[in-house]
Amino acid sequence: MEFITSDMFLTFAGCLAIVALITQVIKSLPPLDKINTLWTTFGISILVGVIRLFLIGDFSAQGITMGVLNILAIYLGAIGGYETVKQITKK
C-alpha cells in the first residue's frame, strides 16, 4: 500500500493534495517555522512540479513552459489563489 503514488503527480488535484499535505507536516519543523508558510508552499510546489515534469517526460520547450505554468497553478491552488489575489487587489 502506497500513500502517495506516481499517478497522483499526474493530476492537478493530486499535486494540490501532495503540496498541502507536505506543507502541513513540515511547516512547524524548527528551521522552517521561522519562514513564511507561503514561501514553504512555493518551494514544495516547485519540487512537486519538477517531479511531475520528470514523470511526464516531456522536455520540449512547450512541455517545460507548461510545467512552469502548472507550478504556478499548483502554488495558487495550494494557498487559496483566489483569496490571495483578492487581498492583493484590495490594497
C-alpha positions in Angstrom: 0.0 0.0 0.0 1.4 3.3 -1.1 0.2 6.6 0.4 1.5 8.8 -2.4 1.6 7.2 -5.8 3.2 8.4 -9.0 -0.3 8.7 -10.5 -1.1 11.4 -8.0 1.6 13.6 -9.6 -0.2 13.4 -12.9 -3.4 15.1 -11.8 -3.9 18.7 -10.6 -5.9 17.6 -7.6 -3.2 15.1 -6.6 -0.5 17.7 -6.8 -2.5 20.1 -4.7 -3.1 17.4 -2.1 0.6 16.5 -2.0 1.7 20.1 -1.6 -0.9 20.8 1.1 0.0 17.6 3.0 3.7 18.2 2.9 3.3 21.8 3.8 1.2 21.0 6.8 3.7 18.3 8.0 6.9 20.4 7.7 5.8 23.9 8.4 6.3 23.6 12.1 9.7 21.9 11.9 12.4 24.1 13.7 14.3 25.5 10.7 11.1 26.1 8.7 8.9 27.6 11.5 10.7 31.0 11.0 9.9 31.1 7.3 6.6 32.4 6.0 4.4 29.4 5.0 3.8 30.9 1.6 7.5 30.5 0.8 7.5 27.0 2.1 4.5 26.2 -0.1 6.1 27.8 -3.1 9.3 25.7 -2.7 7.2 22.5 -2.3 5.2 23.4 -5.4 8.4 23.8 -7.4 9.6 20.4 -6.1 6.2 18.7 -6.9 6.1 20.4 -10.3 9.6 19.2 -11.2 8.8 15.7 -10.2 5.6 15.9 -12.3 7.6 17.1 -15.3 10.0 14.2 -15.0 7.2 11.7 -14.6 5.5 13.0 -17.7 8.8 13.1 -19.6 8.0 16.0 -22.0 11.2 18.1 -22.1 10.3 20.1 -25.2 10.0 23.9 -25.0 6.2 23.6 -24.8 6.4 20.9 -22.1 8.7 22.9 -19.9 6.6 26.0 -20.4 3.5 24.1 -19.4 5.4 22.7 -16.4 6.3 26.1 -15.2 2.7 27.3 -15.6 1.5 24.2 -13.8 3.8 25.0 -10.9 2.2 28.4 -10.6 -1.3 26.9 -10.8 -0.4 24.3 -8.1 1.0 27.0 -5.9 -2.0 29.3 -6.3 -4.3 26.4 -5.7 -2.5 25.3 -2.6 -2.5 28.7 -1.0 -6.1 29.5 -2.0 -5.2 31.6 -5.0 -8.5 33.4 -5.4 -8.4 34.8 -1.8 -4.7 35.8 -2.2 -5.3 37.7 -5.4 -8.4 39.3 -4.0 -6.4 40.6 -1.0 -3.7 42.0 -3.2 -6.1 43.8 -5.5 -7.9 45.4 -2.5 -4.6 47.0 -1.3 
